[in-house]
Amino acid sequence: MADLELDCKAISCPMPIVRVAKAVKTMTPGQTLEVQATDPSFQADIEAWARRTGNELVSFTTQDDVHSALIQIKG
């Protein structure tokens, strides 16, 4: 269970990443954020964002066109 869940389904790039960046600012190191999105470019976007920010992309799955990313906030 993530510390914070973010529903970004039915919104297009770049808004899922914008919302992730905003949510992360409210979190503390070690917490986890789960994001669900339907944007086809979400996987590439969240992987690039994690590399750029140093946050860890713990897992990424896709089921029924819904992408789920679990991110651990950097410490």
All heavy atoms as a GROMACS GRO file, in nm:
protein
  568
    1MET      N    1   0.085  -0.119   0.000
    1MET     CA    2   0.000   0.000   0.000
    1MET      C    3   0.089   0.124   0.000
    1MET      O    4   0.176   0.140   0.085
    1MET     CB    5  -0.090  -0.004   0.123
    1MET     CG    6  -0.195   0.102   0.125
    1MET     SD    7  -0.334   0.049   0.025
    1MET     CE    8  -0.447   0.179   0.058
    2ALA      N    9   0.065   0.212  -0.094
    2ALA     CA   10   0.144   0.335  -0.107
    2ALA      C   11   0.099   0.438  -0.003
    2ALA      O   12  -0.015   0.437   0.042
    2ALA     CB   13   0.128   0.392  -0.247
    3ASP      N   14   0.191   0.528   0.030
    3ASP     CA   15   0.157   0.637   0.122
    3ASP      C   16   0.061   0.736   0.059
    3ASP      O   17  -0.021   0.797   0.127
    3ASP     CB   18   0.285   0.709   0.166
    3ASP     CG   19   0.375   0.619   0.247
    3ASP    OD1   20   0.334   0.577   0.356
    3ASP    OD2   21   0.487   0.590   0.200
    4LEU      N   22   0.070   0.752  -0.074
    4LEU     CA   23  -0.017   0.843  -0.148
    4LEU      C   24  -0.049   0.781  -0.282
    4LEU      O   25   0.038   0.723  -0.346
    4LEU     CB   26   0.053   0.979  -0.168
    4LEU     CG   27  -0.026   1.088  -0.240
    4LEU    CD1   28  -0.151   1.127  -0.161
    4LEU    CD2   29   0.063   1.211  -0.261
    5GLU      N   30  -0.176   0.790  -0.322
    5GLU     CA   31  -0.218   0.739  -0.452
    5GLU      C   32  -0.264   0.856  -0.536
    5GLU      O   33  -0.333   0.947  -0.488
    5GLU     CB   34  -0.330   0.637  -0.436
    5GLU     CG   35  -0.284   0.512  -0.362
    5GLU     CD   36  -0.395   0.409  -0.344
    5GLU    OE1   37  -0.506   0.430  -0.397
    5GLU    OE2   38  -0.370   0.309  -0.277
    6LEU      N   39  -0.226   0.853  -0.664
    6LEU     CA   40  -0.256   0.962  -0.756
    6LEU      C   41  -0.324   0.905  -0.880
    6LEU      O   42  -0.268   0.818  -0.947
    6LEU     CB   43  -0.126   1.033  -0.793
    6LEU     CG   44  -0.131   1.164  -0.868
    6LEU    CD1   45  -0.209   1.269  -0.788
    6LEU    CD2   46   0.010   1.214  -0.893
    7ASP      N   47  -0.443   0.952  -0.910
    7ASP     CA   48  -0.519   0.906  -1.025
    7ASP      C   49  -0.499   1.005  -1.140
    7ASP      O   50  -0.550   1.116  -1.136
    7ASP     CB   51  -0.668   0.895  -0.990
    7ASP     CG   52  -0.751   0.840  -1.103
    7ASP    OD1   53  -0.700   0.822  -1.216
    7ASP    OD2   54  -0.872   0.816  -1.081
    8CYS      N   55  -0.425   0.962  -1.240
    8CYS     CA   56  -0.399   1.046  -1.357
    8CYS      C   57  -0.459   0.984  -1.482
    8CYS      O   58  -0.414   1.012  -1.594
    8CYS     CB   59  -0.249   1.066  -1.374
    8CYS     SG   60  -0.173   1.163  -1.244
    9LYS      N   61  -0.559   0.900  -1.464
    9LYS     CA   62  -0.625   0.838  -1.578
    9LYS      C   63  -0.702   0.944  -1.656
    9LYS      O   64  -0.753   1.039  -1.600
    9LYS     CB   65  -0.719   0.726  -1.533
    9LYS     CG   66  -0.645   0.610  -1.467
    9LYS     CD   67  -0.735   0.493  -1.437
    9LYS     CE   68  -0.836   0.517  -1.330
    9LYS     NZ   69  -0.793   0.502  -1.193
   10ALA      N   70  -0.706   0.926  -1.788
   10ALA     CA   71  -0.782   1.012  -1.880
   10ALA      C   72  -0.726   1.153  -1.892
   10ALA      O   73  -0.796   1.242  -1.937
   10ALA     CB   74  -0.930   1.015  -1.844
   11ILE      N   75  -0.600   1.173  -1.855
   11ILE     CA   76  -0.536   1.301  -1.883
   11ILE      C   77  -0.410   1.276  -1.965
   11ILE      O   78  -0.346   1.171  -1.952
   11ILE     CB   79  -0.505   1.383  -1.755
   11ILE    CG1   80  -0.412   1.308  -1.660
   11ILE    CG2   81  -0.632   1.424  -1.685
   11ILE    CD1   82  -0.368   1.391  -1.541
   12SER      N   83  -0.378   1.369  -2.051
   12SER     CA   84  -0.268   1.351  -2.146
   12SER      C   85  -0.141   1.418  -2.101
   12SER      O   86  -0.141   1.508  -2.017
   12SER     CB   87  -0.310   1.407  -2.282
   12SER     OG   88  -0.421   1.337  -2.332
   13CYS      N   89  -0.033   1.374  -2.163
   13CYS     CA   90   0.100   1.430  -2.142
   13CYS      C   91   0.094   1.581  -2.168
   13CYS      O   92   0.028   1.623  -2.263
   13CYS     CB   93   0.195   1.362  -2.238
   13CYS     SG   94   0.366   1.414  -2.224
   14PRO      N   95   0.155   1.660  -2.085
   14PRO     CA   96   0.249   1.628  -1.979
   14PRO      C   97   0.184   1.627  -1.840
   14PRO      O   98   0.255   1.621  -1.740
   14PRO     CB   99   0.349   1.743  -1.989
   14PRO     CG  100   0.263   1.862  -2.021
   14PRO     CD  101   0.158   1.805  -2.116
   15MET      N  102   0.053   1.634  -1.832
   15MET     CA  103  -0.014   1.653  -1.703
   15MET      C  104   0.011   1.542  -1.601
   15MET      O  105   0.024   1.573  -1.482
   15MET     CB  106  -0.164   1.677  -1.723
   15MET     CG  107  -0.194   1.812  -1.787
   15MET     SD  108  -0.109   1.952  -1.709
   15MET     CE  109  -0.179   1.949  -1.546
   16PRO      N  110   0.020   1.413  -1.638
   16PRO     CA  111   0.051   1.315  -1.534
   16PRO      C  112   0.183   1.345  -1.462
   16PRO      O  113   0.190   1.339  -1.339
   16PRO     CB  114   0.057   1.182  -1.610
   16PRO     CG  115  -0.038   1.203  -1.724
   16PRO     CD  116  -0.014   1.347  -1.764
   17ILE      N  117   0.286   1.382  -1.537
   17ILE     CA  118   0.416   1.412  -1.476
   17ILE      C  119   0.408   1.542  -1.395
   17ILE      O  120   0.467   1.552  -1.287
   17ILE     CB  121   0.526   1.419  -1.583
   17ILE    CG1  122   0.542   1.284  -1.652
   17ILE    CG2  123   0.660   1.465  -1.523
   17ILE    CD1  124   0.576   1.167  -1.561
   18VAL      N  125   0.334   1.638  -1.443
   18VAL     CA  126   0.315   1.763  -1.367
   18VAL      C  127   0.250   1.732  -1.233
   18VAL      O  128   0.294   1.782  -1.128
   18VAL     CB  129   0.231   1.864  -1.448
   18VAL    CG1  130   0.190   1.983  -1.362
   18VAL    CG2  131   0.307   1.911  -1.572
   19ARG      N  132   0.149   1.648  -1.233
   19ARG     CA  133   0.082   1.612  -1.108
   19ARG      C  134   0.172   1.529  -1.016
   19ARG      O  135   0.168   1.545  -0.894
   19ARG     CB  136  -0.048   1.538  -1.137
   19ARG     CG  137  -0.153   1.630  -1.196
   19ARG     CD  138  -0.287   1.565  -1.205
   19ARG     NE  139  -0.384   1.656  -1.264
   19ARG     CZ  140  -0.510   1.624  -1.287
   19ARG    NH1  141  -0.554   1.504  -1.256
   19ARG    NH2  142  -0.592   1.711  -1.340
   20VAL      N  143   0.253   1.441  -1.074
   20VAL     CA  144   0.348   1.363  -0.994
   20VAL      C  145   0.446   1.458  -0.926
   20VAL      O  146   0.470   1.448  -0.805
   20VAL     CB  147   0.423   1.260  -1.082
   20VAL    CG1  148   0.544   1.203  -1.009
   20VAL    CG2  149   0.329   1.148  -1.124
   21ALA      N  150   0.503   1.551  -1.002
   21ALA     CA  151   0.600   1.645  -0.946
   21ALA      C  152   0.539   1.727  -0.833
   21ALA      O  153   0.604   1.750  -0.730
   21ALA     CB  154   0.654   1.736  -1.055
   22LYS      N  155   0.416   1.768  -0.849
   22LYS     CA  156   0.348   1.846  -0.745
   22LYS      C  157   0.324   1.760  -0.620
   22LYS      O  158   0.345   1.805  -0.508
   22LYS     CB  159   0.216   1.900  -0.800
   22LYS     CG  160   0.144   1.992  -0.706
   22LYS     CD  161   0.018   2.050  -0.769
   22LYS     CE  162  -0.054   2.140  -0.674
   22LYS     NZ  163  -0.175   2.199  -0.732
   23ALA      N  164   0.280   1.635  -0.639
   23ALA     CA  165   0.252   1.546  -0.527
   23ALA      C  166   0.380   1.515  -0.449
   23ALA      O  167   0.378   1.513  -0.325
   23ALA     CB  168   0.188   1.417  -0.576
   24VAL      N  169   0.490   1.494  -0.519
   24VAL     CA  170   0.616   1.458  -0.453
   24VAL      C  171   0.662   1.569  -0.359
   24VAL      O  172   0.720   1.542  -0.254
   24VAL     CB  173   0.723   1.425  -0.560
   24VAL    CG1  174   0.863   1.423  -0.501
   24VAL    CG2  175   0.690   1.291  -0.624
   25LYS      N  176   0.633   1.693  -0.394
   25LYS     CA  177   0.672   1.806  -0.309
   25LYS      C  178   0.604   1.803  -0.172
   25LYS      O  179   0.652   1.864  -0.078
   25LYS     CB  180   0.642   1.938  -0.379
   25LYS     CG  181   0.733   1.964  -0.496
   25LYS     CD  182   0.700   2.095  -0.564
   25LYS     CE  183   0.790   2.116  -0.684
   25LYS     NZ  184   0.760   2.240  -0.756
   26THR      N  185   0.494   1.730  -0.161
   26THR     CA  186   0.422   1.722  -0.034
   26THR      C  187   0.464   1.602   0.050
   26THR      O  188   0.414   1.583   0.160
   26THR     CB  189   0.269   1.712  -0.057
   26THR    OG1  190   0.238   1.584  -0.114
   26THR    CG2  191   0.219   1.824  -0.147
   27MET      N  192   0.557   1.520  -0.006
   27MET     CA  193   0.593   1.395   0.058
   27MET      C  194   0.731   1.402   0.122
   27MET      O  195   0.809   1.493   0.092
   27MET     CB  196   0.587   1.282  -0.045
   27MET     CG  197   0.448   1.266  -0.106
   27MET     SD  198   0.440   1.141  -0.234
   27MET     CE  199   0.446   0.993  -0.131
   28THR      N  200   0.760   1.306   0.210
   28THR     CA  201   0.889   1.301   0.277
   28THR      C  202   0.970   1.183   0.224
   28THR      O  203   0.913   1.085   0.173
   28THR     CB  204   0.872   1.289   0.429
   28THR    OG1  205   0.796   1.170   0.458
   28THR    CG2  206   0.800   1.409   0.487
   29PRO      N  207   1.103   1.190   0.236
   29PRO     CA  208   1.188   1.080   0.189
   29PRO      C  209   1.147   0.946   0.248
   29PRO      O  210   1.113   0.936   0.365
   29PRO     CB  211   1.327   1.121   0.237
   29PRO     CG  212   1.322   1.271   0.242
   29PRO     CD  213   1.182   1.301   0.290
   30GLY      N  214   1.149   0.845   0.162
   30GLY     CA  215   1.113   0.710   0.203
   30GLY      C  216   0.967   0.676   0.177
   30GLY      O  217   0.932   0.558   0.173
   31GLN      N  218   0.882   0.776   0.161
   31GLN     CA  219   0.742   0.748   0.133
   31GLN      C  220   0.727   0.698  -0.011
   31GLN      O  221   0.815   0.718  -0.094
   31GLN     CB  222   0.655   0.872   0.153
   31GLN     CG  223   0.633   0.909   0.297
   31GLN     CD  224   0.531   1.020   0.313
   31GLN    OE1  225   0.540   1.124   0.248
   31GLN    NE2  226   0.435   0.999   0.400
   32THR      N  227   0.613   0.633  -0.038
   32THR     CA  228   0.588   0.582  -0.172
   32THR      C  229   0.464   0.647  -0.231
   32THR      O  230   0.369   0.680  -0.161
   32THR     CB  231   0.570   0.430  -0.171
   32THR    OG1  232   0.468   0.394  -0.078
   32THR    CG2  233   0.700   0.359  -0.136
   33LEU      N  234   0.469   0.664  -0.363
   33LEU     CA  235   0.360   0.723  -0.439
   33LEU      C  236   0.320   0.624  -0.547
   33LEU      O  237   0.405   0.575  -0.622
   33LEU     CB  238   0.409   0.854  -0.505
   33LEU     CG  239   0.317   0.919  -0.607
   33LEU    CD1  240   0.187   0.967  -0.542
   33LEU    CD2  241   0.388   1.035  -0.675
   34GLU      N  242   0.191   0.593  -0.554
   34GLU     CA  243   0.140   0.508  -0.661
   34GLU      C  244   0.062   0.595  -0.758
   34GLU      O  245  -0.026   0.671  -0.716
   34GLU     CB  246   0.050   0.397  -0.609
   34GLU     CG  247   0.002   0.305  -0.720
   34GLU     CD  248  -0.082   0.189  -0.672
   34GLU    OE1  249  -0.095   0.170  -0.551
   34GLU    OE2  250  -0.135   0.118  -0.759
   35VAL      N  251   0.096   0.585  -0.885
   35VAL     CA  252   0.032   0.666  -0.988
   35VAL      C  253  -0.032   0.574  -1.090
   35VAL      O  254   0.031   0.478  -1.137
   35VAL     CB  255   0.135   0.755  -1.061
   35VAL    CG1  256   0.065   0.849  -1.158
   35VAL    CG2  257   0.221   0.831  -0.963
   36GLN      N  258  -0.157   0.603  -1.125
   36GLN     CA  259  -0.225   0.530  -1.232
   36GLN      C  260  -0.253   0.628  -1.344
   36GLN      O  261  -0.302   0.738  -1.320
   36GLN     CB  262  -0.353   0.467  -1.182
   36GLN     CG  263  -0.328   0.356  -1.082
   36GLN     CD  264  -0.454   0.280  -1.048
   36GLN    OE1  265  -0.564   0.332  -1.060
   36GLN    NE2  266  -0.439   0.156  -1.005
   37ALA      N  267  -0.220   0.586  -1.468
   37ALA     CA  268  -0.238   0.673  -1.583
   37ALA      C  269  -0.275   0.589  -1.705
   37ALA      O  270  -0.241   0.471  -1.712
   37ALA     CB  271  -0.110   0.751  -1.611
   38THR      N  272  -0.341   0.652  -1.799
   38THR     CA  273  -0.378   0.584  -1.924
   38THR      C  274  -0.305   0.643  -2.044
   38THR      O  275  -0.318   0.590  -2.154
   38THR     CB  276  -0.530   0.593  -1.947
   38THR    OG1  277  -0.572   0.729  -1.937
   38THR    CG2  278  -0.606   0.507  -1.848
   39ASP      N  279  -0.230   0.750  -2.026
   39ASP     CA  280  -0.156   0.812  -2.136
   39ASP      C  281  -0.053   0.712  -2.190
   39ASP      O  282   0.024   0.655  -2.113
   39ASP     CB  283  -0.086   0.939  -2.086
   39ASP     CG  284  -0.013   1.009  -2.196
   39ASP    OD1  285  -0.079   1.056  -2.290
   39ASP    OD2  286   0.112   1.016  -2.190
   40PRO      N  287  -0.051   0.688  -2.322
   40PRO     CA  288   0.039   0.588  -2.379
   40PRO      C  289   0.188   0.618  -2.356
   40PRO      O  290   0.269   0.526  -2.352
   40PRO     CB  291   0.008   0.590  -2.529
   40PRO     CG  292  -0.117   0.666  -2.545
   40PRO     CD  293  -0.138   0.748  -2.422
   41SER      N  294   0.224   0.742  -2.338
   41SER     CA  295   0.366   0.775  -2.318
   41SER      C  296   0.405   0.780  -2.170
   41SER      O  297   0.519   0.816  -2.138
   41SER     CB  298   0.398   0.909  -2.385
   41SER     OG  299   0.325   1.013  -2.322
   42PHE      N  300   0.315   0.741  -2.081
   42PHE     CA  301   0.342   0.753  -1.938
   42PHE      C  302   0.465   0.674  -1.894
   42PHE      O  303   0.544   0.722  -1.813
   42PHE     CB  304   0.219   0.712  -1.856
   42PHE     CG  305   0.240   0.724  -1.709
   42PHE    CD1  306   0.259   0.847  -1.649
   42PHE    CD2  307   0.244   0.612  -1.628
   42PHE    CE1  308   0.280   0.860  -1.512
   42PHE    CE2  309   0.264   0.622  -1.492
   42PHE     CZ  310   0.283   0.747  -1.434
   43GLN      N  311   0.484   0.553  -1.946
   43GLN     CA  312   0.598   0.473  -1.901
   43GLN      C  313   0.730   0.544  -1.932
   43GLN      O  314   0.815   0.559  -1.844
   43GLN     CB  315   0.598   0.334  -1.963
   43GLN     CG  316   0.715   0.250  -1.911
   43GLN     CD  317   0.709   0.105  -1.954
   43GLN    OE1  318   0.625   0.065  -2.034
   43GLN    NE2  319   0.798   0.024  -1.900
   44ALA      N  320   0.748   0.588  -2.054
   44ALA     CA  321   0.871   0.658  -2.090
   44ALA      C  322   0.887   0.786  -2.010
   44ALA      O  323   0.997   0.819  -1.964
   44ALA     CB  324   0.873   0.688  -2.240
   45ASP      N  325   0.777   0.857  -1.991
   45ASP     CA  326   0.782   0.984  -1.917
   45ASP      C  327   0.820   0.962  -1.771
   45ASP      O  328   0.904   1.035  -1.717
   45ASP     CB  329   0.647   1.055  -1.924
   45ASP     CG  330   0.613   1.107  -2.063
   45ASP    OD1  331   0.704   1.111  -2.148
   45ASP    OD2  332   0.496   1.142  -2.084
   46ILE      N  333   0.760   0.863  -1.705
   46ILE     CA  334   0.786   0.843  -1.562
   46ILE      C  335   0.927   0.787  -1.541
   46ILE      O  336   0.994   0.820  -1.442
   46ILE     CB  337   0.677   0.756  -1.493
   46ILE    CG1  338   0.680   0.775  -1.342
   46ILE    CG2  339   0.689   0.610  -1.530
   46ILE    CD1  340   0.636   0.908  -1.293
   47GLU      N  341   0.974   0.703  -1.634
   47GLU     CA  342   1.111   0.652  -1.624
   47GLU      C  343   1.212   0.767  -1.636
   47GLU      O  344   1.307   0.776  -1.558
   47GLU     CB  345   1.138   0.546  -1.730
   47GLU     CG  346   1.067   0.415  -1.702
   47GLU     CD  347   1.078   0.315  -1.815
   47GLU    OE1  348   1.126   0.351  -1.926
   47GLU    OE2  349   1.038   0.199  -1.794
   48ALA      N  350   1.191   0.855  -1.732
   48ALA     CA  351   1.280   0.971  -1.750
   48ALA      C  352   1.273   1.064  -1.630
   48ALA      O  353   1.376   1.114  -1.583
   48ALA     CB  354   1.244   1.046  -1.879
   49TRP      N  355   1.154   1.088  -1.580
   49TRP     CA  356   1.137   1.175  -1.462
   49TRP      C  357   1.211   1.117  -1.342
   49TRP      O  358   1.279   1.190  -1.270
   49TRP     CB  359   0.988   1.193  -1.432
   49TRP     CG  360   0.963   1.272  -1.309
   49TRP    CD1  361   0.956   1.408  -1.297
   49TRP    CD2  362   0.946   1.219  -1.176
   49TRP    NE1  363   0.936   1.442  -1.166
   49TRP    CE2  364   0.928   1.329  -1.090
   49TRP    CE3  365   0.942   1.092  -1.122
   49TRP    CZ2  366   0.908   1.314  -0.953
   49TRP    CZ3  367   0.923   1.077  -0.987
   49TRP    CH2  368   0.906   1.187  -0.904
   50ALA      N  369   1.198   0.986  -1.319
   50ALA     CA  370   1.265   0.923  -1.205
   50ALA      C  371   1.417   0.936  -1.217
   50ALA      O  372   1.484   0.969  -1.119
   50ALA     CB  373   1.223   0.776  -1.194
   51ARG      N  374   1.471   0.912  -1.336
   51ARG     CA  375   1.616   0.927  -1.355
   51ARG      C  376   1.660   1.071  -1.330
   51ARG      O  377   1.762   1.095  -1.265
   51ARG     CB  378   1.656   0.887  -1.498
   51ARG     CG  379   1.669   0.739  -1.521
   51ARG     CD  380   1.734   0.708  -1.655
   51ARG     NE  381   1.670   0.774  -1.769
   51ARG     CZ  382   1.568   0.726  -1.837
   51ARG    NH1  383   1.515   0.610  -1.802
   51ARG    NH2  384   1.518   0.792  -1.939
   52ARG      N  385   1.585   1.164  -1.381
   52ARG     CA  386   1.619   1.306  -1.369
   52ARG      C  387   1.612   1.356  -1.225
   52ARG      O  388   1.693   1.439  -1.183
   52ARG     CB  389   1.526   1.387  -1.460
   52ARG     CG  390   1.567   1.528  -1.483
   52ARG     CD  391   1.485   1.597  -1.592
   52ARG     NE  392   1.341   1.590  -1.571
   52ARG     CZ  393   1.256   1.514  -1.642
   52ARG    NH1  394   1.300   1.439  -1.741
   52ARG    NH2  395   1.128   1.514  -1.616
   53THR      N  396   1.516   1.306  -1.148
   53THR     CA  397   1.496   1.357  -1.011
   53THR      C  398   1.564   1.273  -0.904
   53THR      O  399   1.573   1.317  -0.790
   53THR     CB  400   1.346   1.363  -0.978
   53THR    OG1  401   1.291   1.230  -0.983
   53THR    CG2  402   1.272   1.457  -1.072
   54GLY      N  403   1.607   1.152  -0.940
   54GLY     CA  404   1.671   1.065  -0.841
   54GLY      C  405   1.573   0.985  -0.758
   54GLY      O  406   1.614   0.910  -0.670
   55ASN      N  407   1.444   0.998  -0.784
   55ASN     CA  408   1.345   0.914  -0.716
   55ASN      C  409   1.348   0.776  -0.780
   55ASN      O  410   1.385   0.761  -0.896
   55ASN     CB  411   1.206   0.976  -0.727
   55ASN     CG  412   1.197   1.105  -0.649
   55ASN    OD1  413   1.207   1.106  -0.528
   55ASN    ND2  414   1.181   1.217  -0.720
   56GLU      N  415   1.310   0.674  -0.704
   56GLU     CA  416   1.319   0.536  -0.753
   56GLU      C  417   1.186   0.485  -0.806
   56GLU      O  418   1.085   0.487  -0.736
   56GLU     CB  419   1.365   0.443  -0.640
   56GLU     CG  420   1.379   0.300  -0.685
   56GLU     CD  421   1.415   0.205  -0.573
   56GLU    OE1  422   1.439   0.251  -0.459
   56GLU    OE2  423   1.418   0.084  -0.599
   57LEU      N  424   1.188   0.440  -0.930
   57LEU     CA  425   1.072   0.374  -0.988
   57LEU      C  426   1.080   0.229  -0.944
   57LEU      O  427   1.156   0.150  -0.999
   57LEU     CB  428   1.074   0.387  -1.140
   57LEU     CG  429   0.956   0.324  -1.215
   57LEU    CD1  430   0.823   0.382  -1.168
   57LEU    CD2  431   0.974   0.341  -1.364
   58VAL      N  432   1.004   0.195  -0.841
   58VAL     CA  433   1.009   0.062  -0.780
   58VAL      C  434   0.946  -0.042  -0.871
   58VAL      O  435   0.999  -0.152  -0.889
   58VAL     CB  436   0.939   0.063  -0.642
   58VAL    CG1  437   0.935  -0.075  -0.581
   58VAL    CG2  438   1.008   0.162  -0.549
   59SER      N  439   0.832  -0.009  -0.930
   59SER     CA  440   0.766  -0.103  -1.020
   59SER      C  441   0.680  -0.028  -1.120
   59SER      O  442   0.639   0.086  -1.097
   59SER     CB  443   0.680  -0.203  -0.942
   59SER     OG  444   0.571  -0.139  -0.881
   60PHE      N  445   0.655  -0.095  -1.233
   60PHE     CA  446   0.567  -0.041  -1.336
   60PHE      C  447   0.493  -0.158  -1.396
   60PHE      O  448   0.554  -0.255  -1.440
   60PHE     CB  449   0.648   0.032  -1.444
   60PHE     CG  450   0.560   0.104  -1.542
   60PHE    CD1  451   0.527   0.237  -1.522
   60PHE    CD2  452   0.506   0.039  -1.652
   60PHE    CE1  453   0.443   0.304  -1.610
   60PHE    CE2  454   0.422   0.104  -1.741
   60PHE     CZ  455   0.391   0.237  -1.720
   61THR      N  456   0.360  -0.149  -1.397
   61THR     CA  457   0.277  -0.254  -1.455
   61THR      C  458   0.169  -0.191  -1.542
   61THR      O  459   0.135  -0.073  -1.526
   61THR     CB  460   0.210  -0.341  -1.347
   61THR    OG1  461   0.128  -0.258  -1.264
   61THR    CG2  462   0.314  -0.413  -1.262
   62THR      N  463   0.117  -0.272  -1.633
   62THR     CA  464   0.006  -0.228  -1.717
   62THR      C  465  -0.098  -0.337  -1.720
   62THR      O  466  -0.066  -0.454  -1.741
   62THR     CB  467   0.053  -0.199  -1.861
   62THR    OG1  468   0.154  -0.098  -1.858
   62THR    CG2  469  -0.064  -0.151  -1.948
   63GLN      N  470  -0.223  -0.298  -1.693
   63GLN     CA  471  -0.334  -0.392  -1.700
   63GLN      C  472  -0.454  -0.319  -1.757
   63GLN      O  473  -0.493  -0.213  -1.706
   63GLN     CB  474  -0.366  -0.446  -1.561
   63GLN     CG  475  -0.475  -0.550  -1.562
   63GLN     CD  476  -0.496  -0.613  -1.425
   63GLN    OE1  477  -0.420  -0.592  -1.331
   63GLN    NE2  478  -0.603  -0.689  -1.414
   64ASP      N  479  -0.513  -0.375  -1.864
   64ASP     CA  480  -0.630  -0.316  -1.927
   64ASP      C  481  -0.608  -0.169  -1.963
   64ASP      O  482  -0.692  -0.083  -1.939
   64ASP     CB  483  -0.754  -0.330  -1.838
   64ASP     CG  484  -0.790  -0.474  -1.809
   64ASP    OD1  485  -0.768  -0.559  -1.898
   64ASP    OD2  486  -0.838  -0.503  -1.698
   65ASP      N  487  -0.491  -0.138  -2.020
   65ASP     CA  488  -0.454  -0.002  -2.064
   65ASP      C  489  -0.437   0.098  -1.951
   65ASP      O  490  -0.433   0.218  -1.976
   65ASP     CB  491  -0.553   0.052  -2.168
   65ASP     CG  492  -0.551  -0.029  -2.297
   65ASP    OD1  493  -0.442  -0.077  -2.335
   65ASP    OD2  494  -0.658  -0.044  -2.359
   66VAL      N  495  -0.431   0.050  -1.828
   66VAL     CA  496  -0.402   0.138  -1.714
   66VAL      C  497  -0.261   0.106  -1.666
   66VAL      O  498  -0.231  -0.007  -1.630
   66VAL     CB  499  -0.504   0.120  -1.600
   66VAL    CG1  500  -0.466   0.207  -1.480
   66VAL    CG2  501  -0.645   0.154  -1.647
   67HIS      N  502  -0.178   0.208  -1.670
   67HIS     CA  503  -0.039   0.195  -1.625
   67HIS      C  504  -0.032   0.232  -1.478
   67HIS      O  505  -0.090   0.332  -1.436
   67HIS     CB  506   0.052   0.288  -1.704
   67HIS     CG  507   0.035   0.275  -1.853
   67HIS    ND1  508   0.068   0.162  -1.923
   67HIS    CD2  509  -0.014   0.363  -1.943
   67HIS    CE1  510   0.043   0.180  -2.050
   67HIS    NE2  511  -0.008   0.302  -2.066
   68SER      N  512   0.040   0.153  -1.400
   68SER     CA  513   0.058   0.180  -1.257
   68SER      C  514   0.207   0.188  -1.227
   68SER      O  515   0.281   0.094  -1.256
   68SER     CB  516  -0.006   0.072  -1.172
   68SER     OG  517  -0.145   0.071  -1.191
   69ALA      N  518   0.248   0.298  -1.167
   69ALA     CA  519   0.388   0.317  -1.128
   69ALA      C  520   0.395   0.335  -0.978
   69ALA      O  521   0.315   0.409  -0.920
   69ALA     CB  522   0.446   0.439  -1.198
   70LEU      N  523   0.491   0.267  -0.916
   70LEU     CA  524   0.516   0.283  -0.774
   70LEU      C  525   0.652   0.351  -0.762
   70LEU      O  526   0.752   0.300  -0.811
   70LEU     CB  527   0.516   0.149  -0.701
   70LEU     CG  528   0.537   0.158  -0.550
   70LEU    CD1  529   0.421   0.234  -0.483
   70LEU    CD2  530   0.552   0.020  -0.490
   71ILE      N  531   0.653   0.465  -0.696
   71ILE     CA  532   0.773   0.548  -0.684
   71ILE      C  533   0.808   0.564  -0.537
   71ILE      O  534   0.720   0.593  -0.456
   71ILE     CB  535   0.748   0.687  -0.745
   71ILE    CG1  536   0.708   0.672  -0.891
   71ILE    CG2  537   0.869   0.777  -0.729
   71ILE    CD1  538   0.633   0.792  -0.945
   72GLN      N  539   0.937   0.546  -0.506
   72GLN     CA  540   0.982   0.574  -0.370
   72GLN      C  541   1.055   0.708  -0.374
   72GLN      O  542   1.143   0.731  -0.456
   72GLN     CB  543   1.075   0.466  -0.316
   72GLN     CG  544   1.112   0.494  -0.170
   72GLN     CD  545   1.177   0.375  -0.105
   72GLN    OE1  546   1.245   0.297  -0.168
   72GLN    NE2  547   1.154   0.362   0.023
   73ILE      N  548   1.016   0.796  -0.282
   73ILE     CA  549   1.070   0.931  -0.277
   73ILE      C  550   1.213   0.927  -0.226
   73ILE      O  551   1.244   0.859  -0.128
   73ILE     CB  552   0.983   1.022  -0.188
   73ILE    CG1  553   0.835   1.014  -0.233
   73ILE    CG2  554   1.033   1.165  -0.190
   73ILE    CD1  555   0.810   1.037  -0.379
   74LYS      N  556   1.300   1.000  -0.293
   74LYS     CA  557   1.442   0.999  -0.258
   74LYS      C  558   1.465   1.056  -0.119
   74LYS      O  559   1.389   1.138  -0.071
   74LYS     CB  560   1.524   1.075  -0.362
   74LYS     CG  561   1.496   1.224  -0.365
   74LYS     CD  562   1.579   1.291  -0.472
   74LYS     CE  563   1.540   1.438  -0.484
   74LYS     NZ  564   1.615   1.505  -0.590
   75GLY      N  565   1.573   1.010  -0.059
   75GLY     CA  566   1.604   1.053   0.076
   75GLY      C  567   1.723   1.144   0.085
   75GLY      O  568   1.787   1.180  -0.004
   0.00000   0.00000   0.00000
